[in-house]
Amino acid sequence: MHSNHNSMAAFCFHLSIEKFLKAIWIKNNQSNTPPRIHNLIYLHDGAKLNLEDESKDFLKIINTWNQEGRYQEYINKLHKAISKEFLENRMNDLINLKKCLQEKVQ
């Protein structure tokens, strides 16, 4: 897979986790809506989640995959850093985090 495709896949993972966190925010904060931000840690805290430290650390990593509004130099670094092997090695972590958040939405 080409490095641009790898970083786009990582960006899409970021978006999906962001949407789950915003859904949980809405579920746990019926009086307000989530802000239009992309910081997963802020959304985690605002959603009143209490994920384990390992999951929160992983959210910090996923945060770096957000490309919106980033400088081109950052995006170029991201393209180089996210290899097919990197994504394959993190796939189980991503699937487990998604399942955990999905359960909290229901």
N, C-alpha and C positions, 0 to 999 in steps of 0.2 A: 504494500500500500504506500502510496506517495506521502511524503511528510505533510503536505498541505491537507491531504485527506485525513491523516491521523489527527492533526490539530483540530480539524473541523469536527471529527467524531468526538474528541474530548470536549469541544465547545458545546456540542449537542448534549453530551452527558451533563455538563454544567447546567444547561437550560432545563433539562428534565428534573434534576434534583431541585433546582430553584423553584420550579412549578409545584413540586410536591411540598416544599417548605411553605410556599404561599398558600396552598390549599389547607395545610395544617394550621397556619396562622389564622385563616378565616374561620376554621372550625373552632379554634380555641379563643378567638377574639371577635365575637359576633358584633361587637359595637364599633369595630373599625376595620379597615382594610390594610393589607400590607403596602408598604411604600414601594415606589417604583425604583428599587435598587436591586443590585445583583449580588450583594455580599451575603454569602451563605451563612456565615457565622451570625451576622446581625439578624437574618431571617430566622435562624434556629432559635436564637434567644427570644425574639419577638413572638415566635410561635409557641413559646412556653414549653419547649422540648427540653429534655434532659438526657440527651444521648450520652453514651459512654465517651470517655476522653479519646479513645481510639477512633471513634466515628467522627468526633469533632475535629480531630487532627486531619482526618481524611477530607472533611469539608474544607479545611484550609488549603489542602492540595488542589482540590477541585476548583476552589476560588481562583487559582492562578490560571485556569483554563478559559476564563471569561475573556473574550477578545474585544468586546464592544468598547469603543472609545479608547483603545490602547494605541500607543505609538507604534509605527511600523517596525521599529527596531525590536520592540517587545514581541510583536507577532512573529518576526523572523526567528527570534530566539526560541519561541514556543514551538515553531515548526521543527526546529532542529532537535529540541528536547523530547518531543513526543514521538516515539517510534512505535512501530507495530508491536514490537516486543514489550515495550512499556505498557501499552494498552492491554495487551494479552495478560500481562502479569497482574494488572489491577482489575481485570474483568470480574473476578469473583467478589472483590471488595465493592465494586460498583453495583453488582447484582444484589448483594446482601444489603447494602445501604438502601437501594431502591425498594426492596421487599420490606425493610423495617419502616421506611417512611410510608409506604403504601398501606401497611397495617394501621398506622397512626391516623391516616385519613379516614378510614372506615369507622 
